[in-house]
Amino acid sequence: MPLSVGDTAPNFTVKDTNGNTVTLSDYAGKPVVLYFYPKDDTPGCTKEACSFRDNYQQYLSKGITVFGVSMDDEASHQAFTNKFNLPFPLLADTDGTITRAYDVLGDYNGTPYAQRVTYVIGADGKISQVYTAINTETHAADILAGIGS
């Protein structure tokens, strides 16, 4: 079961699309959208990523950082980012540390993956919204509406 509104967001350090180190605590004082998705370059995950891409300027204008998280590696993230011109970093949770910390680890025929769950983390480091029922085509806009765009 995913974490709940009011929970402190677990800190993590991981590599992003370009091999940069990302630590959640470095974003203290700023809101963060952390969206988990199963697999790079699959139909639903592509729609969701493109939804964030198409709404990214609105996130930036609100000072919100967006991170996508899956258990794919940096090379997969680079190919996915380049193919769809994604302007935000994807986090390579290859060992599932973040996926487990946020309690979204799924299993498909023995293959672990990140379930499709999105957390909005407030500037205070606490989870302010949790999305588990996601329309991949409108997800980024739905979050903005929930935040008050």
C-alpha positions as CSV (number, residue, x, y, z in Angstrom):
1,M,0.0,0.0,0.0
2,P,1.5,3.4,-1.0
3,L,2.5,5.9,1.6
4,S,-0.2,8.3,2.9
5,V,-0.8,12.1,2.9
6,G,1.1,13.6,5.8
7,D,3.9,11.0,5.8
8,T,7.4,12.3,5.5
9,A,8.8,11.5,2.1
10,P,11.7,9.0,2.4
11,N,15.0,10.5,1.3
12,F,17.0,8.9,-1.4
13,T,20.1,9.4,-3.5
14,V,20.2,7.9,-7.0
15,K,21.5,8.6,-10.5
16,D,19.3,10.4,-13.1
17,T,19.0,10.1,-16.9
18,N,22.4,11.8,-17.4
19,G,24.3,10.1,-14.6
20,N,23.9,13.1,-12.2
21,T,23.4,12.3,-8.5
22,V,19.9,13.3,-7.2
23,T,19.2,13.5,-3.5
24,L,15.7,14.3,-2.5
25,S,16.8,16.3,0.6
26,D,18.6,18.7,-1.8
27,Y,15.1,19.9,-2.8
28,A,14.0,20.7,0.8
29,G,11.8,23.9,0.8
30,K,10.6,23.2,-2.8
31,P,7.6,21.1,-3.9
32,V,8.4,17.9,-5.9
33,V,6.3,15.6,-8.0
34,L,7.7,12.1,-7.9
35,Y,5.9,9.9,-10.3
36,F,6.6,6.1,-10.5
37,Y,5.9,4.2,-13.7
38,P,6.6,0.6,-14.7
39,K,8.7,0.7,-17.9
40,D,10.4,3.1,-20.3
41,D,8.9,3.4,-23.8
42,T,5.7,1.3,-23.2
43,P,2.3,2.7,-24.3
44,G,0.9,3.9,-20.9
45,C,4.3,5.1,-19.6
46,T,4.9,7.0,-22.8
47,K,1.5,8.7,-22.5
48,E,2.2,9.6,-18.9
49,A,5.7,11.0,-19.6
50,C,4.5,13.0,-22.5
51,S,1.7,14.4,-20.3
52,F,4.4,15.7,-18.0
53,R,6.4,17.0,-20.9
54,D,3.5,18.9,-22.4
55,N,2.7,20.5,-19.0
56,Y,6.3,21.0,-17.9
57,Q,6.4,24.8,-18.3
58,Q,3.4,25.1,-15.9
59,Y,5.3,23.0,-13.3
60,L,8.4,25.2,-13.7
61,S,6.3,28.4,-13.4
62,K,5.1,27.1,-10.0
63,G,8.6,26.1,-8.8
64,I,7.7,22.4,-8.8
65,T,10.4,19.9,-9.6
66,V,9.3,16.8,-11.6
67,F,11.0,13.4,-11.4
68,G,9.9,10.2,-13.1
69,V,11.0,7.0,-11.4
70,S,11.2,3.4,-12.8
71,M,13.6,0.5,-12.3
72,D,15.1,1.0,-15.8
73,D,18.8,1.9,-16.0
74,E,20.3,5.2,-17.2
75,A,20.8,4.0,-20.8
76,S,17.1,3.1,-21.1
77,H,16.2,6.5,-19.5
78,Q,18.4,8.3,-22.0
79,A,16.9,6.6,-25.0
80,F,13.3,7.2,-23.7
81,T,14.2,10.9,-22.9
82,N,15.7,11.4,-26.4
83,K,12.9,9.7,-28.3
84,F,10.2,11.8,-26.6
85,N,12.1,15.0,-25.8
86,L,11.4,14.7,-22.1
87,P,12.6,17.9,-20.3
88,F,12.7,16.5,-16.8
89,P,15.0,13.9,-15.2
90,L,14.2,10.2,-14.9
91,L,15.6,8.5,-11.9
92,A,17.3,5.1,-12.4
93,D,16.1,3.0,-9.4
94,T,17.7,-0.2,-10.8
95,D,17.9,-1.9,-7.4
96,G,14.4,-0.9,-6.3
97,T,15.5,1.1,-3.2
98,I,13.2,4.1,-3.9
99,T,10.4,1.9,-5.2
100,R,10.4,-0.1,-2.0
101,A,10.8,3.0,0.3
102,Y,7.7,4.5,-1.3
103,D,5.9,1.1,-1.1
104,V,5.1,0.8,-4.8
105,L,7.0,-2.3,-5.7
106,G,5.0,-4.6,-8.0
107,D,5.7,-8.0,-9.5
108,Y,4.8,-9.3,-12.9
109,N,5.7,-13.0,-13.4
110,G,8.7,-12.7,-11.2
111,T,9.9,-9.4,-12.6
112,P,9.8,-6.5,-10.2
113,Y,8.6,-3.1,-11.4
114,A,7.4,0.3,-10.0
115,Q,3.7,0.5,-9.8
116,R,2.0,3.6,-11.3
117,V,1.7,5.9,-8.3
118,T,2.5,9.6,-8.0
119,Y,3.4,11.5,-4.9
120,V,3.3,15.3,-4.5
121,I,5.8,16.3,-1.8
122,G,5.3,19.6,-0.2
123,A,8.1,22.1,0.5
124,D,8.0,20.8,4.1
125,G,9.1,17.3,2.9
126,K,5.7,15.7,3.7
127,I,3.5,14.0,1.1
128,S,0.6,16.3,0.3
129,Q,-1.1,14.2,-2.4
130,V,-1.1,10.6,-3.5
131,Y,-2.4,9.5,-6.9
132,T,-3.1,5.8,-7.5
133,A,-5.9,6.0,-10.0
134,I,-4.2,7.6,-13.0
135,N,-5.3,8.6,-16.5
136,T,-1.9,8.5,-18.2
137,E,-3.0,11.0,-20.9
138,T,-4.2,13.7,-18.5
139,H,-2.2,12.9,-15.4
140,A,0.1,15.9,-15.3
141,A,-2.8,18.3,-15.9
142,D,-4.8,16.5,-13.3
143,I,-2.1,17.1,-10.7
144,L,-1.8,20.8,-11.6
145,A,-5.6,21.1,-11.2
146,G,-5.3,19.4,-7.8
147,I,-2.5,21.8,-6.8
148,G,-4.4,24.8,-8.1
149,S,-3.1,25.8,-11.5
